[in-house]
Structures are given as C-alpha cells and as structure tokens.
C-alpha cells in the first residue's frame, strides 16, 4: 500500500530536484505545464485526492515535442478513468490510489492507460507506512538514503563533451526525491468542464528490508536510466516497462510519531524521527540527520511566499516568484527555532 506521502519542496525546487540528461547528454530541468505549478501545494502529509507533482513525457501533450523532453504536471492522487459517469470524482466506489503490478493487465481501469503508454513518475520526499503491533500501528517514513552521488553517476571529465563542459553548474544538492512508478489518465466531467489529470501509484511486493513493516510498497525507479525508460512510451513497450518494477533493498526508513495518523496534521514534526524505546528523543541516523538539517535550513534555502513574508517582523522585500504556502514557511521557521542556537 501507499496511502500517504510527503512532498515539501517549492515548485521551482521540484524542477531542479528532478533534472535529467537528454539523449545528447545535456542536463535539463523539466518545466511545469502552464498553470500547473499553482495547483501544487507542498505538504508534509499528502493524502489521496490531493495534488502531487508528476513527471511524464511532454509528448503526451505535444506530439512535436522532443522524444526525450519531460514536463511536470500537478495531478490528483487516485486515478479516475475517462468512462466514469459521475460529475464528482470523489463518488468513485472503489479506491484507485494504488494498483498492483501483478494484476495491472486484468483491470480495465489500469490496463487501458498502460497500453496507451500513459506512464508517469510520482515525486515525493518519501512515503509513510504503518506497522501493525498489538493494538496500535506504528508509522514509519520511508525514503531514498540521502548520500552524495556515486562516482558512476558523475560525469567523467575525460570523456565529457565540450558542449556538456560549457553547461552551467546548477546541480541540485537538496533532498533526493523518491521516484515512484505510476499510471495516469485524463477525465472530463460528463456535464463539461476542465479535464482532470489523475494518477495511481503502482505497488509491488515489499523488499526484504521493508517486509517487517508492510507486505507491499510502491514500485521505485532507481536512477535516471530507469526513470527515462519508464517514461519513454515510444521506445519501451508496456511489457518491457513492467520489467523495471522490482522489489529491491534501496530505501531507508525511520519511525515517526503518531501525529501523522491524522491527515490534518501538516508540519515538520510529521517527519521527525522518534526513538521507539523512549518516544522522547529523536533517534538519529545519517539520513535522518540530513533530513532534519534540510528542514532546519529551509529559511535560507527556500523562497518565501508574499503571504508569509507579510507576517514576518524582519522583512527585507517580497518575493513574488515563490509558490510555497505561508503555513509551510512558518513550519520551517519553527523548525529553525528549535534546532538552531
């Protein structure tokens, strides 16, 4: 299962965090489809029916776009098939937030978009999962280990082309986003109205290191090459794309407080590591330390929205380009006050 995620980056940060190399080896940042950056809201506690950043091939919207060009779109979590007849998508009688990889070809809701090549990558800081123990459930936050790029991922300066060498260095050094495989579709209300793009997260059997928490997990695409192949619906056929969905020990996790159980709670405390033995002091690991450092440095690394800056006592000037919510910035400021001396 995957029923709760977190994605706390501002729209421009999401674009930088999922940069990719095209077929010529050039580093590119995907742009947001017109009007979609405004629909996305950063959150520490995202639920189905909320809007999330999704990466997909630009050719789904423009047949003349380069075959390797990606675009960011805000999509509603929970796939709504185009043949759904109600005017309110929340009236669907069954959940489509997840779809199982083993029976994806057996259900029309997922089979149709898969065969049409409507594959996408859902972006998130990580996802939450609950382990059942006795009379209660313990939540965990699961994410990519936050380490420096390996030597294999770095460009070899000896073999680097002159064109690549001239590229400006703007490598993302913030939180490494989780890349989950998904399917999307487009639904238009029967009575008319704006088309709604929705998605479903594909799940697989849990990897050995996560099986003690839950028996299912999102299908994770590890590395730029797997992301590229999953999105390339022209070159990589559906049957071959499904082979990319494997259960591997590539994620790390830490326990968090029951605060996340309530979807209305939306603050950095949702991600705060806890010690299950004491449940008082954070139990720190290398990755959890990096997470808290990233949250604590939010005020210096992230742009602030006009709404939030109007509430600050020490205001230098307004920033009209930021799309982060005022509440998000307040949370980050709160984290700074607790962690900085």
N, C-alpha and C positions, 0 to 999 in steps of 0.2 A: 504494500500500500504506500501511497504518498498523498497525504491529505493536508499537509501544512508545510509551507516553505518560508524563507526569509530572503528578501532582496532589498538591500538598504542603500544601494548606490543611486546617485542622481542620474538623470538621463544621459548627460554627456559622459559621465564616468562609465556607464554601462557600455557605451560605444567604444571607449578606449579599452575597456577590460576585455572585450571580445574581438579585438583586432585580428586580422588574419593575413596570410600571404596568398596573392592570386597566383595564377599559373605561371606568371613571369617572375615570381619570387618577390614581388613588391608588397611591402606592408601596407595594408589598407584598414581604415576604420569604417565599419558599416554605418550608414546614415539612417536616421529614423524616417519611416514613411511619413509623408506630410500629415501633420495633425496628431500623430500617434504619441509623440513624446509627452504631450499634455495629458493624455489619457492614463499614463503610467504614474503610479504613486509608490514611492519607496515604502517598505514595511518590514518590520521585524517578525510579523506573524500573519502571513498571507494564507487565505483560505480559498477553497473552490468558489467560483463566481466572481473572484476579484480579477483585476487586470495585471498581467505579468509581461515582462519583456521577452519576446520570442525572436529568434534568429532564423531566417529562411532565405532561399534563393530569390533574388529580385525578379527572376523570370516568371514567377507566379503572377506578377502584376504588370510586367513589361516584357513582352516576347522578344523585344530587340535589345534587352539588357545583356551585357556580357555574361557568358555562361557561368563564370566564377564570381559574380558580384553578389554580395549578401546585403540584406536590408533588415532593420529592426522594426518590429510591429508590436503594438500593445494588443494582446488577445485575452479574452475571457477564459478562465480556467473551467473546463467542463464542456466537452465537445457537443455542439448542437448540430445534428445532421440537417442538410438542406430540405429534407422532406418532412420535418417536424411542423405540424399544422397549427399549433397554438401560437398566439401572439406574444406570450410571455414565456421566455426560455426557462425560467425557474420552475415552470409547471411540468417539466420532464419527470416522469415517474421512476426513472432509474438513473443511477449515477454514472457519469462518463468522465469523471476526473482522472481515472486510470483505465488503462486497457492492458490486458495480459498479452505478452508476446507469443505465448504458446497457442492461443486461440484467436489471434488477431484476424485471421483469414476466415473465421467461421461466423463472424458477426458483421452484418451489412454496415452498421454504424462506423466500423473501423476499416473494413475491407475496401469499401469504395474509395476513401481518401488515400489509403495505402497504394492501391493500384493506379490512382491518378498521380502518384508522386508527391502528394501533399505532406511531405515530411518536414519537420521543424526541430529546432533545438530550444528547449526552455532554459532560461538563465536564472540562476539563483545563487545567493551566498551559500545556501545549503538547505536541507530539509529536516523536519522533525519526525521522529518515530517514537512510539511508546512501547515499552516492555512491560508485559503483564507480570505482576508479582504479588502474590497473596490477594489482598482485597483492593489493591490500588495499582495504578500504572505509573511507571517512571519514564518521563520524557527524556529523549536524547537529541542533540543537534549533530547532524552528520554532514560532512563537507570534504572537499579536497584538502590534503595536507598542504599547509602554507609554507612552502620551501622555495628556495631560489631555483631558477630554471636550470635544467641539467645541461651538460655540455652538448648532448645530442640536439637539444632544442635551439641552441645558439648558432648563429651563422658563422661558418668557418671563414675567417678573414682572408685566408689564402685563396679560397675558391669563390669568394664574394665578387659579384659582378660590379663594374663601375657604377651602373645605374643604382644598385642597391646601396653601394657605399655612399652615394650622394643623398640618400634619404635622410630626412631629419630624424634625430633620435628622440622619440617620444614614447618609449616603452612603458607600459603600464606596470607599476610596482606595488599597486594596492592589492586588495583582496582578490584571490583567484576564484573566479566564478565557477560554480558547478554547471556542467553542460549535460542536460538530460534529453534523451531522445523522445520525440513526440510526434503526433499526427494532428493536423488542423483541418478545419473545414469552414465554409462560409454559409451563413444562414441569413435569409431575409424574411422579416415578418410577413405572414400572408396578407395582412392589411396594408402592406407597404411600409417603407421606412428605410433607414440606413442599414446596410449589410453589417452583420456582426461576425467577426472572426473569433473562433473558439478553438481550444486545443485539449488534447488528452495526453497525459504522461504515460509512456509505455513502461510496464513493470516486468521484472524477471525474478527468478529465484534469488534469494539473498545470498551474498557472498559469504564464505565461511566466517569471516571476522564480524559480520553483522547478523548472523543467523540467531545468535542468542537474544537479539532484540526483537526481530521480526523475521518471518519466513519469506517476505517479499521486499523488493527495493526498486527504485527507478532504474531504468536502463541508462547507464552512464557512458558517455562518449569521451574517451580519454585521449586528449591531444588533438591538435589541429587537423591531422590527416583523417581521423575518424569523423570529426565534425564535417570536414569537406566532403567525404564520401557519402555521409548520410544526407547531406543537403543536395548533392548532385543527382537529381532525379532523372537527368537525361542520360548520363553515362552509367550510373549504378542502378541496376534494376531492383525492383522491390525484393525479390527473393535473395539477392546478394546483399542488399542493405540490411535485411533481418539478421544476417550472419554477424553483423557488427555488435549485436546486442548480447553481450556476455556478462556473466557474473564474475567479477574479479575483485581481489582484495586491493582496491586502490583508494579507499576512503578511510577517513579517521572520524572520531566522534568523541563527545563528552556529555555527561549528564547535565541537565539544566533543571531549573526549579519548575514546580507545578504552575507557576504563573502563566506559562504558555498554554496551559489547558483551556483557558478562556480566550477565545479569539478576539475579544475586545481589548485585551492587554497587548499593547504595541509599543515596546520600549526596549532599550539595550539589555535590560535585565532578563529578557526572554532568552538571550544567547549566553548569559553569564554562566560559566562552569560552576558546578557545586560539588562538594565532597559528600558522597552518599553515606559515609560513615558519621560525619558530623553535621552535614547540611547547614553549615555556618560559613566556613571559609572556602573560597574557590580552590578547586584542585587544578593546578596549572600544569599544562603540557606545553611543548614547544609551539604547537599550532594554536592552542587556546591563548597563549601569551601574545602571539601575533594578532589574534582576533581582537583582544582587548586593547592592544596598542593601536590597532586600526580604528576602533571605535573611539578611543580616547583622543586620538589626533584628528578627529572629524572636523573640528572647528577650523583647523589650519589647512586641511586637505580638501574640504568640500566647500562649494559655494553656498551662500545663504540666500534664501528667498526674501523678497521685499517684505512679505507679511511678517516674517520672523525678525528681520533686522529692525523693523519699526518698534519692536518690543525691547531691543537691547539698549542699555544705558550708554554704552560707548560705541556710537555709530560713526563710521568714517564716511561711507557712502553706500548707496543702494546698488544692488546687483540684480539687474532685470533678466539675466540670462539663466539663472538657476531655476530648476523645476522641483527641487526638494521642498517638501511641505514644511511649514513653520514648526509644526509639532516635532518633526524629525530633528530639526536643528536644536530645539530645546532639549530633546533627549540626549543629543550628543554633547551639548553643553553640560548637562547634568552629569554625564559620564566623566567629562573632563574634571569637574569639581571634585569628584570622588577619587580620581586616580592621580591627579597632579598635586604637587605640594607648592 
